[in-house]
Structure formats: structure tokens, C-alpha cells
Amino acid sequence: MPAIVGRTELDAGRPHVTYRTAGDRALLVEYGLPHPVDLGVNFFVHAIARRVGAHPVRGLLEVAPGLRSLLVHYDPAVIGQAAVITALDELHADVAEPASIVLPSRRLRLPIAFDDTTSREAVNRYRITTRPDAPNVVDGNNIDYMVRYNGLPDRASLYARILESTWWNAFSGFYPGLPSLLPLDPRSELIGPKYNPARTWTPEGAVAIGGPCLVVHPIESSGSYQVLGRTLPISDLAPRRMRAHRVDPILVHPGDRITFYAISEAELVELRRQVFEGRYDYEIEPGQYTASEYFETAAEPAVEAEAARRRAARAAAQELVRIP
């Protein structure tokens, strides 16, 4: 069975489509090009996923949106691969170009304690047990390394990029409920290399960055992204004692928007206690997001954002991650 089983060129500014075999009961649908990261393509992916949900095709079991892909799970006893491609081509024709897309999108406001004790514990465990000469560990943290890697003058500049932008959950994955966030303001873009080798322990609630994505760890786990701080729990898989998770164990959904506000570690400890005791109400506002808003606002600071990218690229080139 060939890896690539179909290609479709779409019109009206919509991304081209590549269909790839993903086993005998799944199809990986890729949109656009791998680089650069294009939020417009991600909006299109979410629109297709919504379209599949609103117009069920017999034999299609579920879809999972990625950054620029859609994994389609189907029942081969009901529908064949060629028929899946035909059905998706028809759905693609019904979805507007990215700039005209409107998506359901909640707004969540989460606290963050930068450089907290638990984050430092994860970093120092790695330094002690895995890689004593890790170049990304500076004075027991990853933050100062990330400041240098992105060509920023100080920690305050790094924190400002996180706090001053709204972050779009492009997709959830790797672990159940782990959001991969991209800034809607291109001036807030950050880049982080992965740990080499990976970390064996990351605390639940850790906020970290790898590649262009800011993530929040929903559970204790391994990890390879640069740890910046910690926030509230974002999942409660069992026994769902947290008030916000009694209906849905996953707090952050694909297509949600998150803003962060800084608090002290002591304040975060108290808020986390309230969450675990079922006394905390998460700040969640229902709504929708119009993609044209992104294209309009992202165009204004485009020159400034591109200058920041070039500056970060020069700085990153001087921070080569050595292979042990």
C-alpha cells in the first residue's frame, strides 16, 4: 500500500491536501507546507474537523486535528479508503478560505508562577540524574537559557511575551489533554529546543516551550520542553473531584484561547489547593473566533515580528545543543 494515496489542489486561498495511509483503518490528511508555521492552515484544519462532526459520513469513526493535519479513523468494513478520500474532498469544497472561517472558541484565563520550586526540581533532577553538563540548565533553571536562545535582553522580556499575547490551542496531543499553544500576536513568538536526552519527570501543571509551542503538562510525565513555570491543573482523569472537570476531564479544548497572568508561587499553591478541594472556579468564557481578526491584527506588526525572528535565529545559532 503506497504511503501517499492522493493529492488535491483547492482554490480560493485554501491549502493543498495530501492524503497519507496511516495503517489499515486510518488516513492522515495533511494541509499546506511544513514550514513556516501557518495558523491560517490550522484554522482550516479545525473547520474541517467541525464539518465532519456536523455532517457525519457513515463509516468515519472520529477525527483528531493536528497543527496542519487531520487524522481520520474509519471502519474499513463499512467504507473504503478511496471513498473516505472522496467524502473528504466533498467536505473540503464546502469550507471557506481560512480568512473567512469562524470557529467556536472559549477564552480561558490561567495564572502562572514563573521559576517556581517544583519547576526547578524537575530541571535539577535532570541535571543530577541525566545530564550534568546540560547547556540549557543555567543556575538550576531553563529560563535564563531561553532568554539567550531567543535573543532577549532579560527575563522580563520573556515573561512579557507570554503574558501579553493570547495563545491559540492549535491541537492537543502527546498526552491526553496536553494543549499545544501558539501566540495570536506574532511578536510573542518564542522558540525552544528540546532536551537532549529527554527529562524523566515533569510536574503536572508545568508550563514549558518546545519548538514554537507553549504547552501545559496535564499529568506528571516525562518531557523534553524547556520548563518556565507552573499553572493550575488542566485535567482530572480520575476520580474527577475537581469542580471544573466533573463534566469534561479535559479543561483546554482544541481551538480554545488562553491568556496568562503572573502570580507568586505562594498564591499558586493556594489556588491549586482550592482546585483540589473543589472550591475553585476556572475563568472560562464561551465564544467564537473569527479568523479574519487574526489576519488583520497579525499583518500590522509583521515587520517587527520578522525582525524579532531574525534576532532569535542569530541568538539560537550561538546556543548549539551539544550531543553527549
C-alpha positions in Angstrom: 0.0 0.0 0.0 1.6 3.3 -1.0 2.3 6.0 1.6 0.7 8.8 -0.4 -2.7 7.8 -1.8 -4.0 11.1 -3.1 -3.4 14.9 -3.6 -6.0 17.6 -4.1 -5.4 21.3 -5.1 -8.0 23.5 -3.5 -8.9 27.0 -4.8 -9.8 30.4 -3.2 -6.7 30.6 -0.9 -7.3 27.2 0.7 -4.3 24.9 1.4 -3.5 21.9 -0.9 -4.2 18.5 0.5 -2.1 15.3 0.8 -3.6 12.0 1.8 -1.3 9.5 3.5 -2.0 5.9 4.6 -1.9 5.6 8.4 -2.5 1.8 8.8 -5.4 -0.2 7.6 -8.1 1.9 9.2 -6.8 5.5 9.3 -5.9 8.2 6.9 -3.6 11.2 7.7 -4.7 14.3 5.8 -2.0 16.9 5.5 -2.7 20.5 4.6 -0.2 23.1 3.2 3.5 23.0 3.8 5.6 22.0 6.9 7.2 25.4 7.2 6.7 28.1 8.2 4.0 27.5 10.9 0.8 28.8 9.4 -2.1 29.5 11.8 -4.4 30.0 8.8 -3.9 26.4 7.8 -4.6 25.4 11.4 -7.9 27.3 11.3 -8.8 25.4 8.2 -8.0 22.0 9.9 -10.3 22.9 12.8 -13.1 23.9 10.3 -12.8 20.6 8.5 -12.9 18.7 11.9 -16.1 20.6 12.8 -17.5 20.0 9.4 -17.0 16.2 9.7 -18.8 16.3 13.1 -21.7 18.3 11.8 -22.1 16.1 8.6 -21.3 12.5 9.7 -20.1 10.2 7.0 -21.1 6.5 7.5 -18.0 4.6 8.5 -16.0 7.6 9.7 -15.5 7.0 13.4 -13.5 10.0 14.6 -11.1 12.7 13.6 -8.1 14.3 15.5 -6.9 17.7 14.4 -3.1 18.4 14.4 -1.2 21.6 13.7 -1.6 21.1 9.9 -3.1 17.7 9.7 -6.3 15.7 10.4 -6.1 12.0 11.5 -9.2 10.3 10.2 -10.2 7.0 11.8 -12.6 4.9 9.7 -14.1 1.4 9.7 -12.8 -0.4 6.6 -15.7 -2.9 6.8 -18.1 0.0 6.2 -16.2 2.4 4.0 -13.0 2.0 1.8 -10.0 4.3 1.7 -10.9 5.7 -1.7 -14.5 6.5 -0.5 -13.0 8.3 2.5 -10.9 10.5 0.3 -13.9 11.3 -1.9 -16.0 12.2 1.1 -13.3 14.5 2.5 -12.8 16.1 -0.9 -16.5 17.0 -0.9 -16.2 18.4 2.7 -13.2 20.5 1.7 -15.2 22.1 -1.1 -17.8 23.3 1.4 -15.3 25.0 3.8 -14.5 28.7 3.3 -11.0 30.0 2.8 -9.0 30.4 6.0 -9.6 34.2 6.3 -13.4 33.7 6.3 -13.5 30.9 8.9 -15.4 31.4 12.2 -14.8 28.8 14.9 -16.3 28.1 18.4 -13.5 29.2 20.8 -13.6 29.7 24.5 -11.4 32.1 26.4 -9.6 30.8 29.5 -7.5 32.9 31.9 -4.9 31.0 33.8 -2.3 32.1 36.5 1.3 31.2 36.1 4.1 31.3 38.7 7.4 31.6 36.8 10.6 29.8 38.0 8.7 28.1 40.9 10.2 25.5 43.2 8.6 22.5 41.5 9.8 23.5 38.1 13.3 23.9 39.4 13.0 20.5 41.0 12.3 19.0 37.5 15.3 20.8 36.0 17.7 19.9 38.8 16.6 16.2 38.8 17.6 16.2 35.1 20.9 17.8 35.8 21.8 15.4 38.6 20.5 12.1 37.2 20.7 12.5 33.5 23.0 15.2 32.1 25.2 17.2 34.5 26.6 19.3 31.6 23.2 20.2 30.1 23.7 23.6 28.3 20.0 24.5 28.8 20.4 24.4 32.6 21.6 27.7 34.0 21.6 28.2 37.7 19.1 25.4 38.1 16.5 26.7 35.6 15.7 26.8 31.9 14.5 30.4 31.8 17.9 32.1 31.5 18.8 29.8 28.7 15.5 30.6 26.9 16.2 34.3 27.3 19.6 33.9 25.5 18.2 31.4 22.9 15.6 33.9 21.8 17.9 36.9 21.8 16.0 38.7 24.5 17.6 41.2 27.0 16.2 39.8 30.2 13.7 37.6 31.9 11.1 40.4 32.0 11.1 40.4 28.2 10.5 36.6 28.1 7.7 36.8 30.6 6.1 39.7 28.7 5.8 37.7 25.5 3.9 35.0 27.4 1.7 37.4 29.4 0.9 39.9 26.7 -0.4 37.6 24.0 -3.5 35.4 23.6 -2.4 31.8 23.0 -4.4 29.6 20.5 -4.6 25.9 21.2 -3.7 24.6 17.8 -4.0 20.9 18.8 -4.0 18.6 21.8 -1.9 15.5 22.0 1.2 13.6 23.1 -0.6 13.1 26.5 -4.4 13.3 26.9 -5.4 17.0 27.2 -1.9 18.5 26.6 -2.5 21.7 24.7 0.0 23.0 22.1 -0.4 26.8 22.1 0.7 29.3 19.5 0.5 33.1 20.0 -2.1 35.0 18.1 0.3 38.0 18.2 3.4 37.1 16.1 5.6 39.4 18.2 5.2 37.0 21.1 6.6 34.0 19.2 9.2 32.0 21.2 11.4 29.1 20.1 12.8 26.4 22.4 15.0 23.4 21.5 14.1 20.0 23.1 16.1 18.5 26.0 18.8 16.1 24.7 18.1 13.4 26.0 14.6 13.8 27.4 13.7 14.5 31.0 12.3 11.6 33.0 10.0 13.7 35.2 7.9 16.8 34.7 5.3 18.0 37.3 1.6 18.2 36.4 0.8 21.8 35.6 4.3 22.6 34.3 4.3 25.3 31.6 7.1 24.7 29.0 8.1 25.6 25.5 9.5 23.4 22.7 9.8 24.4 19.1 7.2 27.2 18.6 4.7 25.7 21.0 3.9 26.6 24.6 2.4 23.6 26.5 0.9 22.8 29.8 1.5 19.3 31.2 -1.8 17.8 32.2 -0.2 15.0 34.2 3.2 14.0 35.8 5.2 12.7 32.9 8.5 12.7 31.1 9.2 15.6 28.8 11.7 17.5 26.7 10.4 21.0 26.5 12.1 23.9 28.4 10.3 24.4 31.7 9.3 28.0 32.6 6.9 27.8 35.5 3.6 26.2 36.7 -0.1 26.8 36.5 -3.3 25.1 37.7 -4.3 21.5 37.0 -5.9 21.2 33.5 -7.1 17.6 33.7 -8.7 15.3 36.2 -8.9 11.9 34.6 -9.9 10.2 37.9 -11.8 10.4 40.2 -12.9 13.9 38.8 -13.1 15.5 42.2 -12.3 19.0 40.7 -15.4 21.0 40.1 -14.4 22.1 36.6 -13.7 18.6 35.4 -16.9 16.8 36.5 -18.4 17.1 33.1 -15.3 17.0 31.0 -12.0 15.7 32.4 -10.0 17.8 30.0 -10.0 21.6 30.6 -8.5 23.0 27.4 -10.0 22.1 24.1 -8.6 22.4 20.6 -9.4 25.9 19.4 -9.5 27.5 22.8 -7.7 30.7 23.6 -5.7 31.2 26.8 -4.2 34.2 28.4 -1.9 34.0 31.4 -1.4 36.3 34.3 1.6 36.2 36.7 1.2 35.4 40.4 3.6 34.4 43.2 4.4 30.8 44.0 2.6 31.1 47.3 -0.5 32.4 45.6 -0.4 29.5 43.1 -0.1 26.9 45.9 -3.2 28.4 47.5 -5.2 28.3 44.2 -4.1 24.8 43.5 -5.4 23.8 46.9 -8.7 25.3 46.1 -8.9 23.4 42.9 -8.2 20.0 44.6 -10.8 20.8 47.3 -13.4 21.6 44.6 -13.7 25.3 45.6 -12.1 27.0 42.6 -14.0 28.3 39.6 -11.9 28.5 36.5 -12.2 31.6 34.4 -13.8 30.3 31.2 -15.8 32.5 28.7 -17.7 30.9 25.8 -17.4 32.5 22.4 -16.1 32.2 18.9 -13.1 33.3 17.0 -13.2 34.9 13.5 -10.0 34.1 11.6 -10.1 37.4 9.8 -9.3 39.0 13.1 -6.0 37.1 13.2 -5.1 38.0 9.6 -5.9 41.7 10.2 -4.0 42.0 13.5 -1.1 39.8 12.6 -0.4 42.0 9.5 0.1 45.2 11.5 3.2 44.1 13.4 4.6 41.8 10.6 7.8 43.8 10.2 8.5 43.9 13.9 7.8 40.2 14.2 10.1 39.3 11.4 12.9 41.4 12.9 12.4 39.5 16.2 12.6 36.2 14.3 15.9 37.1 12.7 17.3 38.2 16.0 16.2 35.0 17.7 17.7 32.9 14.9 21.1 34.6 15.3 21.0 34.0 19.0 19.9 30.4 18.7 22.8 29.7 16.3 25.2 30.6 19.2 23.4 28.2 21.6 24.1 24.9 19.9 22.8 21.9 22.0 25.8 19.6 22.2 25.2 15.9 21.8 26.6 13.9 24.7 
